[in-house]
């Protein structure tokens, strides 16, 4: 939806009064640095608060919350019967995870659900993938049996019919932050409205309504 967001911003009269161009960019998880936050290199940033705080504990000196975090549910998906976190069911099953230890959806929460169920991770057949597309392709090709994700997984792999089992509800999807120096209410509202295009990413995503009176 990055193209739609850019187009919305470019068509905004309020944005046009302050900016000559708009750039929307998506980077790897480890791209953002403390220096970029302190230097306020970006006017608007999407990220999870614990990541921002881990880079700069006092990052709120530089950025305000523009849009509170949306939430979503995380599931285990399979092409066969609904996954069960039991040793008998998982025996011989191949589990796919994202090879990134900061991913809540595709690494942290799935591993925690296995551990909480009393399963020994060392005894499970787990494969790690460089990105989610590679993981989806492996499931579709029958190279693995179970993967985690939000409801968008079913959309990505349609028309395949997936079965799912809940891992966690109302997971923090990350908030949007704006530079504190951007104080014009109309400008902030235009930026907030542009974020609503991402509501279409998943039928499972729940995005809080914009609460600021000036944006109603």
N, CA, C and O of each residue as an XYZ file, in Angstrom:
864
protein
N       0.819     -1.220      0.000
C       0.000      0.000      0.000
C       0.854      1.273      0.000
O       0.314      2.375      0.097
N       2.186      1.133     -0.108
C       3.059      2.313     -0.040
C       2.763      3.297     -1.171
O       2.798      4.511     -0.969
N       2.469      2.766     -2.370
C       2.166      3.642     -3.500
C       0.903      4.456     -3.221
O       0.860      5.653     -3.507
N      -0.128      3.807     -2.660
C      -1.377      4.507     -2.346
C      -1.150      5.588     -1.297
O      -1.720      6.676     -1.389
N      -0.317      5.292     -0.300
C      -0.038      6.294      0.723
C       0.681      7.493      0.114
O       0.344      8.639      0.413
N       1.662      7.235     -0.734
C       2.402      8.322     -1.373
C       1.468      9.186     -2.219
O       1.556     10.413     -2.195
N       0.578      8.541     -2.963
C      -0.359      9.292     -3.804
C      -1.289     10.146     -2.956
O      -1.580     11.290     -3.306
N      -1.757      9.590     -1.838
C      -2.637     10.355     -0.945
C      -1.913     11.600     -0.441
O      -2.468     12.699     -0.454
N      -0.685     11.423     -0.005
C       0.087     12.555      0.520
C       0.375     13.584     -0.557
O       0.316     14.787     -0.304
N       0.688     13.116     -1.757
C       1.007     14.045     -2.847
C      -0.215     14.865     -3.273
O      -0.083     15.983     -3.769
N      -1.394     14.296     -3.072
C      -2.613     14.995     -3.456
C      -3.141     15.910     -2.354
O      -4.102     16.650     -2.566
N      -2.513     15.858     -1.178
C      -2.984     16.652     -0.046
C      -2.523     18.105     -0.163
O      -1.338     18.380     -0.351
N      -3.462     19.009     -0.050
C      -3.121     20.437     -0.099
C      -2.220     20.810      1.078
O      -1.293     21.606      0.922
N      -2.485     20.244      2.246
C      -1.696     20.578      3.434
C      -0.256     20.079      3.295
O       0.683     20.775      3.680
N      -0.086     18.894      2.752
C       1.264     18.374      2.540
C       1.997     19.238      1.526
O       3.171     19.559      1.709
N       1.303     19.613      0.458
C       1.913     20.415     -0.595
C       2.373     21.787     -0.125
O       3.273     22.380     -0.719
N       1.760     22.293      0.938
C       2.161     23.596      1.469
C       3.489     23.522      2.219
O       4.116     24.553      2.460
N       3.924     22.322      2.590
C       5.128     22.178      3.410
C       6.236     21.358      2.746
O       7.410     21.497      3.089
N       5.853     20.498      1.787
C       6.833     19.589      1.196
C       6.769     19.656     -0.329
O       5.695     19.797     -0.914
N       7.935     19.552     -0.958
C       8.008     19.571     -2.416
C       7.833     18.171     -3.005
O       7.451     18.030     -4.167
N       8.109     17.141     -2.211
C       7.968     15.766     -2.693
C       7.719     14.839     -1.514
O       7.913     15.208     -0.355
N       7.281     13.620     -1.840
C       7.005     12.607     -0.830
C       7.763     11.334     -1.193
O       7.736     10.897     -2.344
N       8.432     10.745     -0.216
C       9.101      9.455     -0.424
C       8.657      8.484      0.659
O       8.810      8.759      1.850
N       8.112      7.357      0.248
C       7.741      6.295      1.177
C       8.693      5.136      0.934
O       8.770      4.627     -0.184
N       9.410      4.716      1.948
C      10.403      3.651      1.772
C      10.263      2.605      2.864
O      10.007      2.931      4.023
N      10.434      1.334      2.480
C      10.401      0.219      3.419
C      11.809     -0.359      3.506
O      12.435     -0.639      2.484
N      12.300     -0.536      4.717
C      13.662     -1.016      4.913
C      13.666     -2.309      5.726
O      12.638     -2.712      6.270
N      14.827     -2.954      5.802
C      14.972     -4.154      6.621
C      14.820     -3.785      8.096
O      14.924     -2.614      8.461
N      14.575     -4.782      8.934
C      14.295     -4.550     10.345
C      15.437     -3.845     11.074
O      15.205     -3.084     12.013
N      16.661     -4.100     10.640
C      17.811     -3.531     11.343
C      18.352     -2.273     10.672
O      19.479     -1.860     10.948
N      17.555     -1.657      9.790
C      18.020     -0.483      9.062
C      18.093      0.765      9.946
O      19.071      1.510      9.895
N      17.053      0.988     10.755
C      16.959      2.213     11.542
C      18.052      2.262     12.605
O      18.346      1.259     13.255
N      18.656      3.448     12.773
C      19.732      3.619     13.745
C      19.384      4.714     14.738
O      18.476      5.514     14.514
N      20.126      4.734     15.843
C      19.939      5.782     16.844
C      20.240      7.148     16.250
O      19.548      8.123     16.544
N      21.267      7.219     15.417
C      21.635      8.502     14.802
C      20.506      9.050     13.938
O      20.268     10.258     13.922
N      19.808      8.171     13.219
C      18.705      8.629     12.375
C      17.563      9.205     13.210
O      16.933     10.186     12.815
N      17.302      8.599     14.351
C      16.250      9.119     15.220
C      16.637     10.467     15.810
O      15.844     11.408     15.812
N      17.866     10.549     16.312
C      18.319     11.799     16.932
C      18.420     12.916     15.912
O      18.128     14.072     16.217
N      18.837     12.571     14.691
C      18.944     13.573     13.622
C      17.598     13.887     12.986
O      17.491     14.805     12.172
N      16.564     13.124     13.357
C      15.216     13.291     12.791
C      15.275     13.196     11.269
O      14.752     14.055     10.559
N      15.918     12.138     10.784
C      16.079     11.955      9.347
C      14.755     11.711      8.630
O      14.643     11.971      7.432
N      13.745     11.211      9.357
C      12.444     10.928      8.756
C      11.373     11.784      9.415
O      11.398     12.014     10.624
N      10.434     12.250      8.603
C       9.322     13.032      9.145
C       8.295     12.123      9.813
O       7.693     12.497     10.819
N       8.096     10.936      9.258
C       7.156      9.964      9.809
C       7.828      8.599      9.809
O       8.484      8.226      8.837
N       7.666      7.858     10.889
C       8.270      6.522     11.027
C       7.222      5.550     11.538
O       6.444      5.886     12.431
N       7.196      4.334     10.972
C       6.410      3.251     11.560
C       7.366      2.285     12.225
O       8.355      1.872     11.619
N       7.082      1.916     13.473
C       7.885      0.911     14.157
C       7.197      0.535     15.456
O       6.242      1.189     15.876
N       7.681     -0.509     16.084
C       7.188     -0.869     17.407
C       7.940     -0.056     18.454
O       9.122      0.246     18.295
N       7.235      0.290     19.522
C       7.823      1.177     20.527
C       9.078      0.571     21.147
O      10.041      1.294     21.402
N       9.090     -0.741     21.396
C      10.253     -1.325     22.062
C      11.504     -1.237     21.179
O      12.622     -1.185     21.693
N      11.319     -1.221     19.861
C      12.462     -1.058     18.959
C      12.973      0.378     19.019
O      14.178      0.613     19.116
N      12.051      1.332     18.962
C      12.429      2.748     19.036
C      13.137      3.032     20.364
O      14.179      3.687     20.401
N      12.552      2.525     21.447
C      13.127      2.778     22.770
C      14.470      2.068     22.933
O      15.349      2.559     23.641
N      14.631      0.923     22.286
C      15.896      0.221     22.350
C      17.022      0.983     21.670
O      18.177      0.907     22.088
N      16.675      1.726     20.609
C      17.678      2.531     19.912
C      17.978      3.811     20.676
O      19.138      4.161     20.894
N      16.915      4.510     21.083
C      17.050      5.777     21.818
C      16.021      5.767     22.948
O      14.843      6.017     22.694
N      16.431      5.488     24.189
C      15.472      5.406     25.297
C      14.576      6.638     25.418
O      13.415      6.515     25.806
N      15.091      7.811     25.095
C      14.308      9.049     25.165
C      13.885      9.512     23.774
O      13.911     10.707     23.483
N      13.493      8.561     22.908
C      13.150      8.942     21.532
C      11.958      9.889     21.461
O      11.773     10.578     20.457
N      11.137      9.929     22.534
C       9.990     10.843     22.541
C      10.423     12.310     22.589
O       9.596     13.206     22.412
N      11.701     12.557     22.824
C      12.200     13.938     22.705
C      12.200     14.392     21.260
O      12.224     15.590     20.980
N      12.174     13.431     20.334
C      12.291     13.741     18.915
C      11.033     13.410     18.116
O      10.770     14.022     17.081
N      10.254     12.436     18.602
C       9.075     11.984     17.856
C       7.876     11.834     18.779
O       8.000     11.386     19.918
N       6.696     12.224     18.258
C       5.421     12.013     18.935
C       4.687     10.845     18.284
O       4.981     10.481     17.146
N       3.734     10.260     19.005
C       2.859      9.244     18.402
C       1.893      9.952     17.467
O       1.154     10.846     17.880
N       1.905      9.547     16.210
C       0.979     10.091     15.225
C      -0.280      9.247     15.143
O      -1.387      9.781     15.077
N      -0.114      7.936     15.145
C      -1.233      6.997     15.097
C      -0.916      5.834     16.035
O       0.068      5.127     15.818
N      -1.733      5.620     17.080
C      -1.470      4.503     18.004
C      -1.446      3.174     17.271
O      -1.955      3.047     16.157
N      -0.857      2.210     17.907
C      -0.666      0.901     17.286
C      -1.987      0.231     16.926
O      -2.956      0.272     17.685
N      -1.996     -0.383     15.755
C      -3.077     -1.289     15.403
C      -2.733     -2.664     15.964
O      -1.597     -2.904     16.372
N      -3.700     -3.556     15.986
C      -3.479     -4.889     16.535
C      -3.977     -5.954     15.560
O      -4.781     -5.669     14.673
N      -3.499     -7.163     15.732
C      -3.893     -8.277     14.876
C      -3.686     -9.583     15.636
O      -3.054     -9.605     16.693
N      -4.218    -10.655     15.094
C      -4.050    -11.971     15.694
C      -2.976    -12.755     14.947
O      -2.784    -12.568     13.745
N      -2.281    -13.626     15.661
C      -1.241    -14.461     15.066
C      -1.675    -15.925     15.174
O      -2.187    -16.353     16.208
N      -1.466    -16.686     14.095
C      -1.907    -18.075     14.029
C      -0.778    -18.981     13.531
O       0.201    -18.522     12.943
N      -0.947    -20.281     13.785
C      -0.218    -21.314     13.065
C      -1.082    -21.723     11.883
O      -2.290    -21.902     12.042
N      -0.492    -21.877     10.701
C      -1.220    -22.279      9.503
C      -0.658    -23.588      8.958
O       0.537    -23.862      9.068
N      -1.543    -24.389      8.367
C      -1.105    -25.604      7.684
C      -2.064    -25.894      6.540
O      -3.180    -25.377      6.495
N      -1.602    -26.735      5.617
C      -2.445    -27.135      4.488
C      -3.300    -28.345      4.838
O      -4.244    -28.669      4.117
N      -2.976    -29.009      5.932
C      -3.757    -30.171      6.343
C      -4.740    -29.799      7.428
O      -5.434    -28.787      7.333
N      -4.798    -30.625      8.462
C      -5.700    -30.314      9.575
C      -5.133    -29.167     10.408
O      -3.945    -28.854     10.324
N      -5.991    -28.548     11.207
C      -5.562    -27.428     12.044
C      -4.417    -27.860     12.948
O      -4.506    -28.901     13.598
N      -3.346    -27.081     13.000
C      -2.181    -27.458     13.814
C      -2.535    -27.622     15.285
O      -3.329    -26.860     15.838
N      -1.931    -28.635     15.911
C      -2.079    -28.847     17.344
C      -0.690    -28.856     17.966
O       0.221    -29.511     17.458
N      -0.532    -28.139     19.052
C       0.771    -28.056     19.707
C       0.944    -29.230     20.653
O       0.956    -29.082     21.875
N       1.076    -30.390     20.050
C       1.244    -31.635     20.773
C       2.369    -32.415     20.120
O       2.537    -32.379     18.901
N       3.135    -33.117     20.935
C       4.267    -33.874     20.414
C       3.827    -34.889     19.362
O       4.497    -35.070     18.346
N       2.693    -35.549     19.612
C       2.208    -36.541     18.662
C       1.867    -35.934     17.317
O       2.165    -36.514     16.273
N       1.243    -34.768     17.341
C       0.867    -34.134     16.084
C       2.088    -33.614     15.334
O       2.166    -33.731     14.111
N       3.035    -33.044     16.062
C       4.189    -32.408     15.425
C       5.277    -33.396     15.025
O       6.218    -33.028     14.322
N       5.159    -34.651     15.467
C       6.167    -35.642     15.097
C       6.189    -35.807     13.576
O       5.175    -36.141     12.963
N       7.339    -35.572     12.989
C       7.480    -35.683     11.541
C       7.075    -34.441     10.778
O       7.290    -34.366      9.569
N       6.486    -33.452     11.462
C       6.086    -32.208     10.799
C       7.282    -31.268     10.678
O       8.160    -31.237     11.539
N       7.293    -30.509      9.598
C       8.356    -29.532      9.353
C       7.794    -28.134      9.585
O       6.825    -27.732      8.942
N       8.406    -27.398     10.506
C       7.922    -26.081     10.922
C       8.779    -24.999     10.268
O      10.006    -25.090     10.256
N       8.126    -23.983      9.730
C       8.843    -22.875      9.113
C       8.747    -21.614      9.953
O       7.661    -21.257     10.410
N       9.868    -20.936     10.164
C       9.914    -19.672     10.889
C      10.782    -18.694     10.112
O      11.565    -19.088      9.247
N      10.634    -17.420     10.431
C      11.462    -16.384      9.822
C      12.803    -16.334     10.543
O      12.859    -16.419     11.770
N      13.871    -16.198      9.786
C      15.209    -16.163     10.371
C      15.535    -14.749     10.848
O      16.486    -14.117     10.388
N      14.714    -14.275     11.788
C      14.967    -12.947     12.363
C      14.424    -12.927     13.787
O      13.216    -13.025     14.002
N      15.320    -12.800     14.747
C      14.954    -12.979     16.150
C      14.113    -11.845     16.725
O      13.636    -11.966     17.853
N      13.911    -10.745     15.995
C      13.072     -9.664     16.508
C      11.653     -9.708     15.939
O      10.831     -8.860     16.287
N      11.352    -10.665     15.084
C      10.014    -10.778     14.504
C       9.071    -11.414     15.516
O       9.216    -12.590     15.852
N       8.101    -10.635     16.003
C       7.130    -11.178     16.954
C       6.236    -12.198     16.275
O       5.931    -13.239     16.856
N       5.809    -11.910     15.039
C       4.839    -12.740     14.347
C       5.414    -14.071     13.892
O       4.768    -15.110     14.025
N       6.621    -14.039     13.360
C       7.158    -15.215     12.684
C       8.361    -15.836     13.374
O       9.022    -16.704     12.804
N       8.656    -15.393     14.616
C       9.760    -15.979     15.368
C       9.428    -16.046     16.864
O       9.281    -17.136     17.417
N       9.309    -14.894     17.514
C       9.187    -14.862     18.971
C       7.910    -15.520     19.486
O       7.972    -16.423     20.321
N       6.749    -15.073     18.992
C       5.487    -15.629     19.491
C       5.322    -17.107     19.140
O       4.881    -17.883     19.988
N       5.664    -17.523     17.907
C       5.551    -18.957     17.605
C       6.441    -19.833     18.487
O       5.998    -20.870     18.981
N       7.695    -19.418     18.687
C       8.576    -20.204     19.546
C       8.058    -20.240     20.977
O       8.126    -21.274     21.640
N       7.539    -19.105     21.456
C       6.996    -19.063     22.814
C       5.799    -19.998     22.955
O       5.629    -20.643     23.990
N       4.969    -20.070     21.912
C       3.794    -20.952     21.990
C       4.225    -22.417     22.059
O       3.599    -23.217     22.755
N       5.288    -22.769     21.343
C       5.789    -24.142     21.388
C       6.367    -24.467     22.764
O       6.136    -25.542     23.319
N       7.132    -23.501     23.302
C       7.742    -23.706     24.614
C       6.668    -23.779     25.702
O       6.748    -24.616     26.601
N       5.670    -22.908     25.618
C       4.590    -22.890     26.611
C       3.805    -24.204     26.587
O       3.291    -24.653     27.612
N       3.723    -24.810     25.402
C       3.000    -26.079     25.276
C       3.808    -27.250     25.811
O       3.348    -28.392     25.770
N       5.021    -26.974     26.317
C       5.844    -28.023     26.910
C       6.684    -28.785     25.909
O       7.230    -29.838     26.239
N       6.801    -28.279     24.696
C       7.566    -28.966     23.662
C       9.040    -28.565     23.740
O       9.358    -27.420     24.059
N       9.917    -29.488     23.456
C      11.349    -29.218     23.457
C      11.767    -28.800     22.054
O      11.685    -29.586     21.110
N      12.219    -27.544     21.927
C      12.519    -26.988     20.607
C      13.595    -27.786     19.887
O      13.553    -27.924     18.665
N      14.555    -28.312     20.633
C      15.659    -29.052     20.015
C      15.175    -30.329     19.336
O      15.856    -30.870     18.465
N      14.004    -30.808     19.733
C      13.484    -32.048     19.162
C      12.537    -31.798     17.991
O      12.031    -32.746     17.389
N      12.295    -30.524     17.664
C      11.390    -30.176     16.567
C      12.169    -29.921     15.286
O      13.324    -29.498     15.319
N      11.525    -30.183     14.165
C      12.136    -29.969     12.851
C      11.777    -28.560     12.376
O      10.738    -28.356     11.748
N      12.641    -27.592     12.679
C      12.370    -26.183     12.368
C      13.324    -25.711     11.284
O      14.537    -25.899     11.381
N      12.760    -25.092     10.245
C      13.557    -24.467      9.183
C      13.364    -22.961      9.258
O      12.263    -22.487      9.538
N      14.429    -22.210      9.009
C      14.377    -20.751      9.085
C      14.568    -20.153      7.688
O      15.426    -20.598      6.925
N      13.758    -19.141      7.366
C      13.746    -18.564      6.024
C      14.155    -17.096      6.057
O      13.904    -16.388      7.032
N      14.788    -16.653      4.975
C      15.324    -15.286      4.913
C      14.228    -14.242      4.846
O      14.437    -13.110      5.285
N      13.072    -14.584      4.313
C      11.950    -13.639      4.260
C      10.647    -14.425      4.222
O      10.653    -15.645      4.058
N       9.538    -13.722      4.374
C       8.247    -14.397      4.465
C       7.835    -15.026      3.141
O       7.194    -16.077      3.129
N       8.197    -14.394      2.025
C       7.836    -14.975      0.730
C       8.464    -16.357      0.562
O       7.815    -17.286      0.082
N       9.734    -16.486      0.963
C      10.391    -17.783      0.871
C       9.682    -18.811      1.745
O       9.571    -19.980      1.374
N       9.201    -18.371      2.910
C       8.479    -19.269      3.808
C       7.139    -19.683      3.199
O       6.762    -20.853      3.258
N       6.418    -18.718      2.614
C       5.144    -19.036      1.966
C       5.345    -20.002      0.799
O       4.585    -20.955      0.628
N       6.381    -19.739     -0.001
C       6.658    -20.596     -1.155
C       6.972    -22.023     -0.715
O       6.574    -22.984     -1.373
N       7.693    -22.155      0.407
C       8.047    -23.482      0.905
C       6.811    -24.251      1.362
O       6.715    -25.459      1.146
N       5.867    -23.556      1.993
C       4.621    -24.214      2.409
C       3.827    -24.641      1.180
O       3.315    -25.759      1.120
N       3.728    -23.760      0.217
C       2.973    -24.069     -0.996
C       3.588    -25.247     -1.748
O       2.871    -26.057     -2.336
N       4.919    -25.340     -1.727
C       5.617    -26.412     -2.438
C       5.642    -27.720     -1.657
O       6.113    -28.737     -2.167
N       5.136    -27.704     -0.418
C       5.135    -28.912      0.390
C       6.459    -29.208      1.059
O       6.682    -30.322      1.534
N       7.345    -28.214      1.103
C       8.654    -28.408      1.724
C       8.590    -28.282      3.242
O       9.448    -28.814      3.947
N       7.569    -27.574      3.752
C       7.309    -27.488      5.179
C       5.810    -27.671      5.394
O       5.027    -27.598      4.447
N       5.417    -27.908      6.640
C       4.020    -28.247      6.927
C       3.273    -27.166      7.700
O       2.055    -27.044      7.568
N       3.984    -26.383      8.500
C       3.342    -25.429      9.397
C       4.135    -24.126      9.393
O       5.363    -24.141      9.467
N       3.424    -22.991      9.305
C       4.069    -21.684      9.402
C       3.192    -20.752     10.245
O       1.986    -20.977     10.351
N       3.778    -19.712     10.843
C       2.988    -18.732     11.596
C       2.674    -17.503     10.741
O       3.250    -17.312      9.669
N       1.761    -16.685     11.230
C       1.463    -15.424     10.550
C       0.096    -14.899     10.920
O      -0.629    -15.509     11.706
N      -0.253    -13.747     10.340
C      -1.587    -13.184     10.504
C      -2.505    -13.692      9.411
O      -2.095    -14.513      8.590
N      -3.734    -13.220      9.388
C      -4.691    -13.681      8.390
C      -4.263    -13.371      6.970
O      -4.804    -13.934      6.018
N      -3.281    -12.465      6.819
C      -2.805    -12.161      5.469
C      -2.149    -13.371      4.817
O      -2.035    -13.417      3.593
N      -1.712    -14.356      5.610
C      -1.096    -15.561      5.042
C      -2.105    -16.278      4.141
O      -1.771    -16.707      3.037
N      -3.336    -16.399      4.626
C      -4.376    -17.055      3.826
C      -4.631    -16.277      2.545
O      -4.871    -16.869      1.493
N      -4.579    -14.945      2.629
C      -4.777    -14.128      1.435
C      -3.614    -14.314      0.454
O      -3.827    -14.408     -0.755
N      -2.390    -14.365      0.977
C      -1.220    -14.517      0.127
C      -1.211    -15.859     -0.608
O      -0.744    -15.945     -1.743
N      -1.731    -16.907      0.045
C      -1.658    -18.244     -0.527
C      -2.961    -18.700     -1.178
O      -3.077    -19.854     -1.590
N      -3.940    -17.802     -1.273
C      -5.175    -18.152     -1.978
C      -4.828    -18.528     -3.425
O      -3.936    -17.926     -4.023
N      -5.531    -19.521     -3.988
C      -6.763    -20.173     -3.515
C      -6.533    -21.402     -2.639
O      -7.478    -22.150     -2.388
N      -5.300    -21.636     -2.164
C      -5.079    -22.751     -1.253
C      -5.932    -22.576      0.005
O      -6.129    -21.455      0.473
N      -6.430    -23.673      0.543
C      -7.255    -23.632      1.755
C      -6.373    -23.996      2.945
O      -5.860    -25.112      3.030
N      -6.202    -23.046      3.861
C      -5.354    -23.248      5.029
C      -6.198    -23.462      6.282
O      -7.279    -22.889      6.424
N      -5.695    -24.283      7.176
C      -6.277    -24.442      8.505
C      -5.405    -23.665      9.485
O      -4.199    -23.532      9.275
N      -6.010    -23.154     10.553
C      -5.232    -22.322     11.461
C      -5.576    -22.596     12.919
O      -6.660    -23.072     13.256
N      -4.596    -22.272     13.773
C      -4.744    -22.375     15.223
C      -4.180    -21.100     15.840
O      -3.080    -20.672     15.492
N      -4.923    -20.502     16.745
C      -4.531    -19.226     17.325
C      -3.264    -19.350     18.169
O      -3.119    -20.272     18.972
N      -2.349    -18.397     17.967
C      -1.159    -18.278     18.807
C      -1.343    -17.157     19.826
O      -1.114    -17.358     21.019
N      -1.759    -15.969     19.359
C      -1.909    -14.817     20.255
C      -2.905    -13.834     19.661
O      -2.996    -13.685     18.442
N      -3.648    -13.168     20.530
C      -4.625    -12.171     20.104
C      -4.117    -10.762     20.387
O      -3.296    -10.546     21.278
N      -4.622     -9.814     19.611
C      -4.366     -8.383     19.820
C      -2.875     -8.072     19.968
O      -2.451     -7.423     20.924
N      -2.103     -8.544     19.013
C      -0.661     -8.299     19.004
C      -0.386     -6.891     18.479
O      -1.004     -6.445     17.513
N       0.540     -6.207     19.122
C       0.921     -4.851     18.728
C       1.553     -4.874     17.346
O       2.576     -5.524     17.132
N       0.935     -4.157     16.403
C       1.457     -4.124     15.031
C       2.451     -2.992     14.816
O       3.075     -2.911     13.758
N       2.605     -2.121     15.800
C       3.509     -0.983     15.631
C       2.739      0.314     15.481
O       1.629      0.331     14.950
N       3.328      1.389     15.947
C       2.711      2.722     15.877
C       3.426      3.576     14.833
O       4.536      3.268     14.398
N       2.761      4.647     14.449
C       3.356      5.635     13.558
C       3.787      6.842     14.386
O       3.060      7.298     15.268
N       4.969      7.345     14.089
C       5.530      8.469     14.832
C       5.842      9.621     13.883
O       6.205      9.410     12.726
N       5.694     10.843     14.393
C       5.945     12.040     13.604
C       6.947     12.921     14.346
O       6.961     12.953     15.576
N       7.778     13.631     13.597
C       8.748     14.538     14.210
C       8.041     15.567     15.088
O       7.025     16.133     14.684
N       8.564     15.807     16.268
C       7.939     16.758     17.188
C       7.901     18.167     16.593
O       7.017     18.960     16.918
N       8.871     18.475     15.717
C       8.922     19.819     15.137
C       7.798     20.081     14.152
O       7.542     21.228     13.786
N       7.126     19.020     13.721
C       5.950     19.189     12.861
C       4.755     19.403     13.778
O       4.208     18.449     14.330
N       4.360     20.637     13.934
C       3.324     20.988     14.912
C       2.008     21.439     14.271
O       0.991     21.519     14.961
N       2.005     21.733     12.977
C       0.795     22.207     12.304
C      -0.285     21.121     12.380
O      -0.075     20.031     11.848
N      -1.439     21.377     13.026
C      -2.489     20.362     13.185
C      -2.994     19.819     11.857
O      -3.226     18.617     11.729
N      -3.167     20.692     10.866
C      -3.676     20.245      9.563
C      -2.685     19.318      8.881
O      -3.079     18.356      8.223
N      -1.402     19.605      9.036
C      -0.367     18.769      8.453
C      -0.346     17.405      9.125
O      -0.244     16.377      8.455
N      -0.440     17.397     10.421
C      -0.457     16.118     11.145
C      -1.690     15.302     10.784
O      -1.612     14.080     10.655
N      -2.808     15.959     10.624
C      -4.043     15.252     10.271
C      -3.940     14.620      8.887
O      -4.389     13.493      8.676
N      -3.344     15.354      7.946
C      -3.165     14.804      6.599
C      -2.288     13.564      6.643
O      -2.542     12.589      5.935
N      -1.257     13.602      7.476
C      -0.383     12.433      7.624
C      -1.144     11.271      8.260
O      -0.985     10.122      7.848
N      -1.968     11.569      9.262
C      -2.757     10.520      9.910
C      -3.698      9.849      8.915
O      -3.810      8.623      8.887
N      -4.370     10.654      8.105
C      -5.332     10.089      7.150
C      -4.645      9.194      6.137
O      -5.228      8.208      5.686
N      -3.413      9.524      5.771
C      -2.704      8.701      4.786
C      -2.452      7.296      5.308
O      -2.355      6.351      4.525
N      -2.346      7.151      6.618
C      -2.048      5.856      7.218
C      -3.221      4.890      7.071
O      -3.024      3.675      7.098
N      -4.430      5.408      6.917
C      -5.607      4.549      6.853
C      -5.584      3.616      5.650
O      -6.314      2.625      5.636
N      -4.757      3.908      4.632
C      -4.709      3.011      3.472
C      -4.232      1.618      3.879
O      -4.565      0.632      3.221
N      -3.453      1.532      4.963
C      -2.912      0.240      5.375
C      -3.944     -0.637      6.056
O      -3.678     -1.804      6.342
N      -5.126     -0.083      6.319
C      -6.199     -0.875      6.900
C      -6.550     -2.044      5.981
O      -7.007     -3.092      6.438
N      -6.329     -1.847      4.670
C      -6.687     -2.875      3.697
C      -5.688     -4.030      3.655
O      -5.918     -5.018      2.958
N      -4.595     -3.919      4.382
C      -3.573     -4.973      4.346
C      -4.098     -6.295      4.884
O      -3.719     -7.361      4.398
N      -4.958     -6.230      5.872
C      -5.447     -7.472      6.472
C      -6.833     -7.265      7.049
O      -7.107     -6.265      7.711
N      -7.698     -8.224      6.787
C      -9.035     -8.173      7.361
C      -8.986     -8.373      8.872
O      -9.957     -8.102      9.579
N      -7.841     -8.851      9.356
C      -7.672     -9.113     10.783
C      -7.129     -7.898     11.531
O      -7.110     -7.888     12.762
N      -6.683     -6.865     10.794
C      -6.039     -5.714     11.418
C      -7.086     -4.789     12.025
O      -8.106     -4.491     11.404
N      -6.818     -4.342     13.244
C      -7.721     -3.416     13.919
C      -6.949     -2.141     14.236
O      -6.067     -2.132     15.095
N      -7.293     -1.068     13.531
C      -6.580      0.193     13.671
C      -7.425      1.174     14.475
O      -8.582      1.408     14.123
N      -6.883      1.755     15.543
C      -7.650      2.714     16.339
C      -8.103      3.910     15.512
O      -7.409      4.347     14.594
N      -9.251      4.419     15.844
C      -9.728      5.624     15.175
C      -8.861      6.815     15.559
O      -8.313      6.861     16.660
N      -8.737      7.776     14.652
C      -8.001      9.000     14.960
C      -8.780      9.786     16.008
O      -9.943     10.134     15.799
N      -8.139     10.059     17.119
C      -8.856     10.656     18.241
C      -8.767     12.172     18.268
O      -9.600     12.825     18.897
N      -7.767     12.747     17.594
C      -7.579     14.201     17.668
C      -8.781     14.934     17.101
O      -9.185     14.650     15.974
N      -9.382     15.891     17.860
C     -10.579     16.606     17.394
C     -10.347     17.302     16.054
O     -11.258     17.365     15.228
N      -9.146     17.822     15.828
C      -8.883     18.557     14.611
C      -8.947     17.671     13.372
O      -9.010     18.172     12.249
N      -8.929     16.362     13.574
C      -8.914     15.446     12.439
C     -10.294     14.885     12.125
O     -10.439     14.125     11.168
N     -11.284     15.231     12.883
C     -12.619     14.704     12.662
C     -13.287     15.427     11.507
O     -14.429     15.121     11.164
